[in-house]
Amino acid sequence: QVQLAESGGGLVQPGGSLRLSCAASGSIFSINTMGWYRQAPGKERELVARITSRGSTNYADSVRGRFTISRDNAKRTVYLQMNSLRPEDTAVYYCNADVNTPSTYLNAWGQGTQVTVSA
């Protein structure tokens, strides 16, 4: 079993900042790509940013230059620093990871953390 636990969501005013964290735990041999996705009400889940085990990153056009993804491999944790937040960033943010366990590969999801950007 593999678990992803997100934290750091909340309510913030436009222009503000938040930092999300996601820690992986369980029967893990190694973790490949880790990422953040989001889903706003009435919309499909979309990629926000992802990072490989070697640190290569890619971002959605809508967040590039405002959000920064990073990871600590020793802590099995991925972070999302969100600056200059806008109301359209309001969504449930989900952590995702490609995990190698001792016996198999799996793609894991966290339960999500709410981010609300509002005055």
Residue frames relative to the residue before (quaternion, step in Angstrom):
aa qw qx qy qz dx dy dz
Q 1.0000 0.0000 0.0000 0.0000 0.00 0.00 0.00
V 0.1132 -0.7699 0.6266 0.0423 3.52 -1.13 0.82
Q 0.0893 -0.7915 0.6035 0.0369 3.56 -0.94 0.88
L 0.1511 -0.7432 0.6455 0.0904 3.51 -1.20 0.75
A 0.0870 -0.8147 0.5733 0.0028 3.56 -0.65 1.14
E 0.1829 -0.8013 0.5654 0.0687 3.56 -0.55 1.23
S 0.0374 0.7726 -0.6338 0.0066 3.53 -1.26 0.49
G 0.6418 0.5781 -0.3775 0.3336 3.55 -1.30 0.27
G 0.5086 0.6466 -0.4387 0.3615 3.58 1.18 -0.07
G 0.2066 0.7871 -0.5692 0.1176 3.54 -1.31 0.11
L 0.6041 -0.5297 0.4521 0.3875 3.51 -1.36 -0.34
V 0.0588 0.7906 -0.6041 0.0806 3.56 -0.87 0.99
Q 0.4913 -0.6543 0.4866 0.3062 3.56 -1.14 0.59
P 0.6326 -0.5120 0.4022 0.4193 3.60 -1.17 0.43
G 0.7587 0.3173 -0.2725 0.4995 3.51 -0.94 0.98
G 0.5918 0.6010 -0.3483 0.4090 3.55 1.27 -0.26
S 0.3995 -0.7069 0.5414 0.2183 3.52 -1.39 -0.03
L 0.0213 -0.7509 0.6593 0.0327 3.51 -1.31 0.51
R 0.1814 -0.7542 0.6173 0.1311 3.54 -1.25 0.47
L 0.1844 -0.7768 0.5967 0.0806 3.53 -0.74 1.13
S 0.1220 -0.7663 0.6270 0.0693 3.53 -1.20 0.67
C 0.0378 -0.7762 0.6291 0.0190 3.54 -1.19 0.60
A 0.0933 -0.8093 0.5799 0.0067 3.55 -0.59 1.20
A 0.2685 -0.7588 0.5776 0.1362 3.54 -0.92 0.99
S 0.0382 0.7890 -0.6119 0.0387 3.53 -1.08 0.78
G 0.5300 0.6222 -0.4689 0.3350 3.53 -1.29 0.33
S 0.7421 -0.3820 0.3088 0.4561 3.52 -1.28 -0.51
I 0.1716 0.8169 -0.5142 0.1971 3.55 0.26 1.33
F 0.2401 -0.7469 0.6025 0.1468 3.53 -0.95 0.92
S 0.7611 -0.1887 0.1379 0.6051 3.55 0.98 -0.91
I 0.2686 -0.7423 0.5902 0.1688 3.55 -1.28 0.40
N 0.2908 -0.7476 0.5734 0.1667 3.56 -0.84 0.98
T 0.8350 -0.0562 0.0633 0.5437 3.57 -0.63 -1.07
M 0.0928 -0.7473 0.6553 0.0597 3.54 -1.16 0.79
G 0.0247 0.8340 -0.5487 0.0528 3.54 -1.01 0.70
W 0.3267 -0.6938 0.6022 0.2219 3.47 -1.43 0.11
Y 0.0793 -0.7543 0.6514 0.0207 3.51 -1.07 0.91
R 0.1228 -0.7870 0.5955 0.1048 3.56 -1.24 0.27
Q 0.1189 -0.7734 0.6200 0.0575 3.50 -1.27 0.57
A 0.1981 -0.7722 0.5981 0.0821 3.52 -0.69 1.18
P 0.6556 -0.5150 0.3568 0.4215 3.61 -1.14 0.47
G 0.8405 0.1722 -0.1522 0.4906 3.54 -0.88 0.99
K 0.6824 0.4475 -0.2841 0.5034 3.58 1.27 0.08
E 0.5593 -0.5913 0.4615 0.3530 3.53 -1.30 0.34
R 0.5783 -0.5576 0.4589 0.3797 3.53 -1.26 0.44
E 0.0621 -0.8142 0.5773 -0.0056 3.55 -0.93 0.93
L 0.5466 -0.6024 0.4735 0.3378 3.53 -1.22 0.58
V 0.2301 -0.7457 0.6109 0.1332 3.54 -1.06 0.86
A 0.7494 -0.2454 0.2115 0.5774 3.56 0.76 -1.06
R 0.0234 -0.7871 0.6153 0.0373 3.55 -1.23 0.47
I 0.1671 -0.7815 0.5992 0.0477 3.50 -1.25 0.58
T 0.3811 -0.7208 0.5327 0.2269 3.55 -0.94 0.91
S 0.6844 -0.4771 0.3521 0.4243 3.55 -1.30 0.15
R 0.6916 0.4498 -0.2771 0.4924 3.59 1.19 -0.43
G 0.6317 -0.5942 0.3162 0.3845 3.57 1.28 0.07
S 0.4525 0.6563 -0.4800 0.3663 3.60 1.19 0.17
T 0.1430 -0.8232 0.5489 0.0249 3.54 -0.90 0.96
N 0.0296 0.7564 -0.6488 -0.0778 3.50 -1.34 0.25
Y 0.2290 -0.7946 0.5602 0.0483 3.51 -1.16 0.79
A 0.5218 -0.5596 0.5290 0.3671 3.50 -1.29 0.39
D 0.5986 -0.5869 0.4021 0.3681 3.57 -1.08 0.72
S 0.6563 0.5602 -0.3097 0.3995 3.57 1.01 -0.81
V 0.7685 0.3357 -0.1911 0.5100 3.61 1.16 -0.42
R 0.4568 0.6986 -0.4557 0.3091 3.59 1.21 -0.24
G 0.7775 0.2879 -0.2488 0.5008 3.54 -0.89 1.03
R 0.7271 0.3665 -0.2313 0.5325 3.59 1.25 -0.30
F 0.7620 0.2916 -0.1513 0.5580 3.59 1.06 -0.78
T 0.0970 -0.7766 0.6198 0.0572 3.54 -1.19 0.64
I 0.1884 -0.7697 0.6027 0.0935 3.55 -0.83 1.04
S 0.0596 0.7755 -0.6261 0.0551 3.56 -1.08 0.78
R 0.1375 -0.7926 0.5865 0.0938 3.56 -1.25 0.24
D 0.2373 -0.7082 0.6466 0.1551 3.48 -1.36 0.49
N 0.3023 -0.7999 0.4889 0.1723 3.57 -0.17 1.26
A 0.6254 0.5486 -0.3443 0.4352 3.58 1.02 -0.71
K 0.7358 0.3771 -0.2113 0.5214 3.57 1.09 -0.73
R 0.3546 -0.7499 0.4857 0.2757 3.58 1.30 -0.06
T 0.5117 0.6451 -0.3887 0.4134 3.54 1.06 0.81
V 0.1440 -0.7567 0.6326 0.0801 3.51 -1.13 0.80
Y 0.1951 -0.7890 0.5784 0.0693 3.55 -1.07 0.82
L 0.1013 -0.7507 0.6454 0.0976 3.52 -1.28 0.42
Q 0.1401 -0.7737 0.6156 0.0534 3.55 -0.51 1.22
M 0.0847 -0.8142 0.5742 -0.0120 3.55 -0.58 1.19
N 0.0209 -0.8009 0.5971 -0.0402 3.55 -0.60 1.20
S 0.8170 0.2241 -0.1752 0.5017 3.56 -1.30 0.32
L 0.1016 0.8451 -0.5171 0.0900 3.55 0.92 0.90
R 0.2153 -0.7683 0.5981 0.0754 3.50 -1.17 0.83
P 0.6413 -0.5179 0.3760 0.4232 3.61 -1.14 0.39
E 0.6583 0.5196 -0.3179 0.4423 3.61 1.02 -0.68
D 0.5664 0.5633 -0.3983 0.4509 3.61 1.26 0.01
T 0.4480 0.6936 -0.4513 0.3384 3.58 1.26 -0.11
A 0.3317 0.7132 -0.5477 0.2852 3.56 -0.71 1.12
V 0.4745 -0.5617 0.5554 0.3883 3.50 -1.38 -0.09
Y 0.2106 -0.7903 0.5692 0.0845 3.56 -0.75 1.08
Y 0.1400 -0.8065 0.5741 0.0207 3.53 -0.83 1.11
C 0.3349 -0.7076 0.5912 0.1940 3.50 -1.10 0.82
N 0.0578 -0.7909 0.6092 0.0060 3.56 -1.10 0.77
A 0.0297 0.8109 -0.5837 0.0305 3.57 -1.04 0.72
D 0.3153 -0.6935 0.6159 0.2007 3.52 -1.18 0.73
V 0.0481 -0.8493 0.5225 -0.0590 3.53 -0.33 1.31
N 0.2063 -0.7213 0.6451 0.1448 3.53 -1.10 0.79
T 0.1647 -0.7555 0.6274 0.0924 3.56 -0.75 1.07
P 0.6975 -0.4514 0.3182 0.4566 3.62 -1.17 0.09
S 0.7888 0.3310 -0.1678 0.4900 3.60 1.11 -0.51
T 0.8265 0.0618 0.0185 0.5593 3.59 1.08 -0.50
Y 0.4336 -0.6309 0.5613 0.3143 3.51 -1.43 -0.11
L 0.0843 0.7938 -0.6021 0.0158 3.57 -1.09 0.60
N 0.3459 -0.6947 0.5937 0.2126 3.50 -1.32 0.47
A 0.1190 -0.8394 0.5302 0.0089 3.55 -0.45 1.25
W 0.1841 -0.7621 0.6138 0.0924 3.52 -1.24 0.67
G 0.3908 -0.6652 0.5761 0.2699 3.51 -1.23 0.55
Q 0.6226 -0.5700 0.3910 0.3670 3.55 -1.30 0.12
G 0.5680 -0.6282 0.3693 0.3826 3.58 1.23 -0.17
T 0.0898 -0.7641 0.6364 0.0548 3.51 -1.24 0.61
Q 0.4231 -0.7340 0.4809 0.2258 3.55 -0.85 1.03
V 0.0606 -0.7467 0.6616 0.0329 3.53 -1.07 0.90
T 0.0185 -0.7951 0.6053 -0.0331 3.55 -0.73 1.10
V 0.1042 -0.7834 0.6123 0.0233 3.54 -0.78 1.11
S 0.2760 0.7594 -0.5272 0.2630 3.53 -0.34 1.27
A 0.4389 -0.6736 0.5259 0.2776 3.53 -1.16 0.64
